[in-house]
Amino acid sequence: MISYGRQSIDQEDINAVVETLKSDLLTTGPKVDEFERRVADYVGVNHGVAVNSGTAALHAAMFALGIGPGDEVIVPPITFAATANCVLYMGARPVFADVDPDTLLINPSEVERRISSRTRAIIGVDYAGQPCDWDVLRRLADAHGLVLVDDACHALGAEYKGLKVGALADMTVFSFHPVKHITTGEGGMVVTNAPDSAQRMALFRSHGITREQALFADFDPRPSDRRPPAFYYEQIDLGYNYRITDIQCALGISQLGRLEVFLARRREIAKRYDETFAGMAGVRPLAMHDGNLHAYHLYVVRVDAQRRDELFNGLRERGIGVNVHYIPVHLHPYYRKVLGTAPGQCPVAEAAYKEIISLPIFPDLTEEEQDRVVQALKSILPMEKS
Ligand SMILES: *Cc1c(COP(=O)(O)O)cnc(C)c1O
């Protein structure tokens, strides 16, 4: 089976992990700090806080922003459930704003329609690896006093008008799951220029416990040379154990060194698909906005809704591990039960969902394998342009 996405692990990656296994610290050691610094430097922001999944990173971002009961956060429906779940974790309400019909990115005019007196933040998702329209989202956020969060789990290495994803929103979330651009097995990170948010997220990932004297609530620092005993720490908030290990971060650092090669290969594969489908009437790739440099986590095409499931099943039968990204989140039974969401609320996303299919794209996909994908697709949908 050729899957839609998978990791690329080389001997250097393996060596980096083995080296850390032989070191003193398996978790919360120098590799975590180094990985955070390197990712933050790569995207051009001041702080990175690494955690054990992209979902934990989204949760940490919502916590740092103080999202809570009574608040609303605007999210797109075409995304992984975690984008909206993180709002529910905080007791707040995700509000779904429909997507653009050509790119399936959150539609800023739909966002504007959903802004209320309770809205606190907007989470944009750089779906498939293409950045949202961040300038327009920024104008909306500024006009209404909202915070911008970028769920960039698809988009490490993407650019918008010459700026790297990571430097576009107030907080940006990455995932290092094996199907994403670089992997730590499981893992995630929030990058931000806000030092107070970074500090809150660092607390949140480790029980809300601190050993930093400057943060202590219950330690009297007078006289000024008084120091707490070495064992002393304080829990000053309620956090979780969302820590990532040094073993994982050693892999992450090594993978980050390969990111440009990964991105170049993904873009090459996408270009080959684009050229093939330009000659096929029945297969339409998603539109690309000018000024965007795509990171191609996914390569999504749209086909006739009547034939999508036939194509999906036919490709799976032929050993092509296609997928559908995503079932609109507001249609899931849990959301319908707790938020009362229903079909018809995001008609563009609901229509697109019936037409989309994600084809294999990952750095180690060979041209022969890609040709197999295209041949299989043509054998099921023989619709050459006349
Ligand atoms: C992968 C992903 C997540 C969650 O990341 P995990 O590391 O799997 O927890 C969140 N949002 C989007 C859009 C994703 O693709």
The ligand as an SDF file (V2000), in Angstrom:
LIG
                    3D

 15 15  0  0  0  0  0  0  0  0999 V2000
   -2.1180   16.8050   12.7680 C   0  0  0  0  0  0  0  0  0  0  0  0
   -3.0260   17.9450   13.0660 C   0  0  0  0  0  0  0  0  0  0  0  0
   -3.3600   18.3370   14.3780 C   0  0  0  0  0  0  0  0  0  0  0  0
   -3.0030   17.5450   15.5900 C   0  0  0  0  0  0  0  0  0  0  0  0
   -1.7080   17.1760   15.6950 O   0  0  0  0  0  0  0  0  0  0  0  0
   -1.2920   15.8890   16.5390 P   0  0  0  0  0  0  0  0  0  0  0  0
    0.1870   16.0430   16.6230 O   0  0  0  0  0  0  0  0  0  0  0  0
   -1.7370   14.6840   15.7690 O   0  0  0  0  0  0  0  0  0  0  0  0
   -1.9620   15.9850   17.8750 O   0  0  0  0  0  0  0  0  0  0  0  0
   -4.1100   19.4850   14.5380 C   0  0  0  0  0  0  0  0  0  0  0  0
   -4.5600   20.1960   13.5010 N   0  0  0  0  0  0  0  0  0  0  0  0
   -4.3120   19.8230   12.2390 C   0  0  0  0  0  0  0  0  0  0  0  0
   -4.8300   20.6620   11.1210 C   0  0  0  0  0  0  0  0  0  0  0  0
   -3.5530   18.6780   11.9780 C   0  0  0  0  0  0  0  0  0  0  0  0
   -3.3210   18.3030   10.7070 O   0  0  0  0  0  0  0  0  0  0  0  0
  1  2  1  0
  2  3  1  0
  2 14  2  0
  3  4  1  0
  3 10  2  0
  4  5  1  0
  5  6  1  0
  6  7  2  0
  6  8  1  0
  6  9  1  0
 10 11  1  0
 11 12  2  0
 12 13  1  0
 12 14  1  0
 14 15  1  0
M  END
$$$$
